[in-house]
């Protein structure tokens, strides 16, 4: 094999990585760390959920580094959407905060690993390599599919929603939209006005949200969504909100 063929073989063997984060400085830092490693190639970047859905499929990354708290569609929803159409993509969630419950929900929704953004560069690189080989990295442990399944089932006893429960359905896009408006402080009437639907329809959606999250009121749902990075806290109140 000649030198050119060797270089081509090395390039084809590199792990293809995409970075999805809304902070350019953070993306640049991750890019610098990863490109210094000969076995990793950055093939795509995106700054929000919508652009990730557009640029990632044609780039065909092996591993996606995904922030949770993205503008528009949050990272867990983006991941779930992409995994449904491209199950070969593997995801590592990188976020500002982490705890066991958040890790559990991310792994259950399709992530292969979950870290706070202050993860050491060498740990991130090792994790990318492990995830690309088909492993999970959970709480600092490298796990096989079977080990990850046992971990999920164990955590289900504490946090609920079995990974094998076929009747479970995450919040729909409309329910997420209504939850975001609840966080803005809108009443059911205000939400109905904003979305152009009836108050009864809003009530039905709120009831569904509370049932799925096993919560008793709107405030609990809002806090739960913010805590898990499903929605972004509103930077300002929109001017078209009626005083209701």
C-alpha positions in Angstrom: 0.0 0.0 0.0 1.5 3.4 -1.0 1.7 6.5 1.2 -1.4 8.1 -0.2 -3.4 5.0 0.4 -2.1 4.8 4.0 -3.2 8.4 4.6 -6.7 7.6 3.2 -7.0 4.5 5.4 -6.1 6.6 8.4 -8.7 9.2 7.6 -11.4 6.6 7.1 -10.5 5.1 10.4 -10.9 8.4 12.3 -13.9 8.7 14.6 -16.3 11.2 13.0 -17.6 13.7 15.6 -20.2 16.5 15.5 -20.5 19.3 18.1 -23.9 20.8 18.9 -23.8 23.8 21.3 -25.0 27.4 21.2 -21.8 28.9 22.6 -19.1 29.5 19.9 -16.4 29.7 22.5 -17.2 26.3 23.9 -17.4 24.7 20.5 -14.0 26.2 19.6 -12.5 24.8 22.8 -13.9 21.3 22.2 -12.8 21.5 18.6 -9.3 22.4 19.6 -9.1 19.6 22.1 -10.4 17.0 19.7 -8.5 18.0 16.5 -5.3 17.7 18.5 -6.1 13.9 18.7 -5.2 12.2 15.5 -8.0 9.6 15.7 -10.9 12.1 15.7 -12.3 14.2 12.8 -14.8 17.0 13.3 -17.3 16.6 10.5 -20.1 19.0 11.6 -21.1 21.7 14.0 -24.5 23.2 14.9 -25.6 26.0 17.3 -29.3 25.0 17.8 -31.6 22.1 17.5 -33.1 22.9 14.2 -29.7 23.3 12.5 -28.6 20.0 14.1 -31.5 18.2 12.5 -30.4 19.6 9.1 -26.6 19.3 9.1 -26.0 16.1 11.1 -27.7 13.5 8.9 -25.6 14.2 5.7 -22.4 14.6 7.8 -23.0 11.1 9.2 -21.1 11.5 12.5 -20.2 8.4 14.5 -20.5 10.4 17.8 -22.4 13.6 18.5 -21.5 15.9 21.5 -24.8 17.4 22.4 -25.7 20.2 24.8 -29.1 19.9 26.4 -30.1 23.6 26.8 -30.2 24.7 23.2 -32.2 27.5 21.6 -35.5 26.2 20.3 -35.7 22.4 20.5 -33.7 21.1 23.4 -30.9 18.6 23.0 -32.7 15.6 24.4 -35.5 16.1 21.8 -33.0 16.6 19.0 -31.2 13.4 20.1 -34.5 11.4 20.2 -35.5 12.7 16.8 -32.2 11.8 15.2 -31.9 8.4 16.9 -35.3 7.5 15.5 -34.1 8.0 12.0 -30.4 7.3 12.4 -30.0 4.7 15.1 -26.3 4.3 14.3 -25.5 7.8 15.7 -24.3 7.8 19.2 -24.6 10.7 21.6 -22.6 12.1 24.5 -24.6 14.7 26.4 -22.5 17.7 27.7 -24.3 20.1 30.0 -23.7 22.7 32.7 -25.2 20.5 35.5 -25.5 16.8 36.1 -26.9 14.5 38.7 -27.9 10.9 38.7 -31.6 11.5 37.7 -30.6 13.7 34.7 -28.1 11.0 33.6 -30.8 8.4 33.9 -33.3 10.3 31.7 -30.6 11.1 29.1 -29.5 7.5 28.8 -33.1 6.3 28.7 -33.7 8.6 25.8 -30.8 7.3 23.8 -27.5 8.9 25.1 -24.5 6.7 25.4 -22.8 9.0 28.0 -23.4 12.1 30.0 -20.9 14.6 31.5 -20.8 18.1 32.9 -19.0 20.6 30.6 -16.0 20.7 32.9 -15.1 17.1 32.0 -11.3 16.7 31.6 -10.2 16.6 27.9 -8.5 13.2 28.3 -11.7 11.8 29.8 -13.8 13.2 27.0 -11.5 11.7 24.4 -11.5 8.3 26.1 -15.3 8.5 26.3 -15.6 9.3 22.6 -13.5 6.3 21.7 -15.5 4.0 24.0 -18.8 5.2 22.7 -17.7 4.9 19.1 -16.9 1.2 19.8 -20.5 0.7 21.1 -20.0 1.1 24.8 -21.9 3.3 27.3 -20.0 5.4 29.8 -22.2 6.0 32.9 -21.0 7.4 36.2 -17.4 6.9 35.2 -17.9 3.2 34.2 -17.7 1.7 30.7 -20.7 -0.5 30.2 -21.9 -2.9 27.6 -25.5 -2.8 26.3 -26.6 -5.4 28.9 -24.9 -3.6 31.7 -26.5 -0.3 30.7 -29.9 -2.0 30.6 -29.4 -3.3 34.1 -28.4 0.1 35.3 -31.5 1.7 33.8 -33.7 -0.9 35.4 -32.1 -0.3 38.8 -32.6 3.4 38.5 -36.2 3.0 37.4 -36.9 1.8 41.0 -35.9 5.3 42.1 -37.0 7.6 39.2 -39.7 5.7 37.4 -40.6 5.1 33.8 -39.3 1.7 32.8 -37.1 1.7 29.6 -39.1 -1.4 28.6 -42.5 0.3 29.1 -44.0 0.5 25.6 -46.9 2.6 26.9 -44.6 5.5 27.9 -44.7 8.5 25.6 -42.5 11.6 26.2 -44.1 15.0 25.9 -45.2 15.9 22.4 -43.9 19.0 20.6 -47.2 20.8 21.4 -47.0 19.8 25.1 -43.4 21.2 25.2 -44.7 24.4 23.6 -47.4 24.8 26.2 -44.9 24.0 29.0 -42.6 26.8 27.7 -45.6 29.2 27.9 -46.4 28.1 31.4 -42.8 29.0 32.3 -43.3 32.4 30.7 -46.2 32.9 33.2 -49.2 32.6 30.9 -52.5 31.4 32.2 -54.5 28.8 30.2 -56.4 31.7 28.6 -53.2 33.4 27.7 -51.8 30.2 26.2 -54.9 29.7 24.2 -54.7 33.2 22.9 -51.0 32.8 21.9 -51.5 29.5 20.2 -54.9 30.2 18.6 -56.6 27.2 20.3 -59.4 26.8 22.8 -58.9 27.0 26.6 -60.3 23.5 26.9 -57.6 22.2 24.5 -55.0 23.9 26.7 -56.5 22.3 29.8 -56.4 18.9 28.1 -52.7 19.3 27.2 -51.8 20.5 30.8 -53.6 17.5 32.2 -51.6 15.2 29.9 -48.3 16.9 30.9 -49.0 16.4 34.6 -50.1 12.8 34.1 -46.9 11.9 32.1 -44.6 13.6 34.6 -46.5 12.3 37.7 -46.9 15.8 39.0 -49.9 17.6 40.6 -49.6 21.2 39.4 -48.3 23.5 36.7 -45.6 25.0 38.9 -44.1 21.6 39.6 -44.1 20.8 35.9 -42.3 24.1 35.1 -39.6 23.5 37.7 -39.1 19.9 36.5 -38.7 21.0 32.9 -36.2 23.8 33.8 -34.2 21.5 36.1 -33.8 18.9 33.4 -32.9 21.3 30.7 -36.0 20.6 28.6 -36.8 24.3 28.1 -34.9 27.6 28.4 -35.9 30.1 31.1 -37.4 33.1 29.2 -35.0 36.0 28.9 -38.0 38.4 28.6 -41.7 38.4 28.4 -43.0 38.7 24.9 -44.9 41.9 24.2 -47.9 40.2 22.7 -48.9 38.5 25.9 -52.4 39.7 26.9 -52.9 40.8 30.5 -55.0 38.0 31.7 
